[in-house]
């Protein structure tokens, strides 16, 4: 179907795209690992803040409501982290 030159050009183009795809795949993997590490560190920071909030005594009702909202969001965030693993 192809002449020799067309076949050679197509093979070279395929090889170039294959190399580029491999490099892109490595970069995406590295960025995903960085994102996962950032999320894990953020989760640790939030957990320590959460522990501090739980140590407060005589919390106003408004703070209790906001803390409950934070807890719901933390559960969602933990689901994202678990999914990423």
C-alpha positions in Angstrom: 0.0 0.0 0.0 2.7 2.5 1.0 5.7 3.1 -1.0 9.0 2.6 0.8 9.5 6.2 1.7 6.0 6.6 3.1 6.4 3.5 5.2 9.7 4.7 6.6 8.3 8.1 7.4 5.3 6.5 9.1 7.6 4.2 11.2 9.8 7.2 12.2 6.7 9.2 13.2 5.4 6.3 15.2 8.7 5.8 17.0 8.8 9.6 17.8 5.3 9.5 19.2 6.1 6.4 21.2 9.1 8.1 22.8 7.0 11.2 23.6 4.2 9.1 25.0 6.7 7.4 27.4 8.1 10.7 28.6 4.6 12.1 29.1 3.6 9.0 31.0 6.6 9.4 33.3 5.8 13.1 33.9 2.2 12.4 34.7 3.2 9.6 37.2 5.6 11.9 38.9 3.1 14.7 39.2 0.5 12.3 40.6 3.0 11.2 43.2 3.7 14.8 44.2 -0.1 15.5 44.4 -0.6 12.4 46.5 2.2 13.5 48.9 0.8 17.0 49.1 -2.7 15.7 49.9 -1.3 13.3 52.6 0.7 16.2 54.2 -2.4 18.4 54.1 -4.5 15.6 55.7 -1.9 15.4 58.6 -2.1 19.1 59.1 -5.9 19.0 59.2 -5.9 16.1 61.6 -3.7 18.0 64.0 -5.9 21.0 63.7 -8.9 18.7 64.3 -7.3 17.3 67.4 -6.7 20.8 68.7 -10.3 21.8 68.1 -11.5 18.7 69.9 -9.5 19.7 73.0 -11.3 23.0 73.4 -13.7 23.1 76.3 -17.0 25.0 76.4 -17.2 25.5 72.7 -19.9 27.8 71.5 -22.8 26.2 69.5 -21.8 28.1 66.3 -18.3 26.5 66.6 -19.9 23.1 67.0 -21.9 23.5 63.8 -18.8 24.7 61.9 -16.7 21.8 63.2 -19.4 19.4 62.1 -19.3 20.9 58.6 -15.5 20.5 58.6 -15.8 16.9 59.7 -18.1 16.2 56.7 -15.6 17.8 54.3 -12.8 15.9 55.9 -14.6 12.6 55.3 -14.9 13.6 51.6 -11.3 14.5 51.4 -10.3 11.2 53.1 -12.3 9.4 50.4 -10.3 11.2 47.7 -7.0 10.2 49.3 -8.2 6.6 49.7 -9.2 6.5 46.1 -5.8 7.8 45.0 -4.0 5.0 46.8 
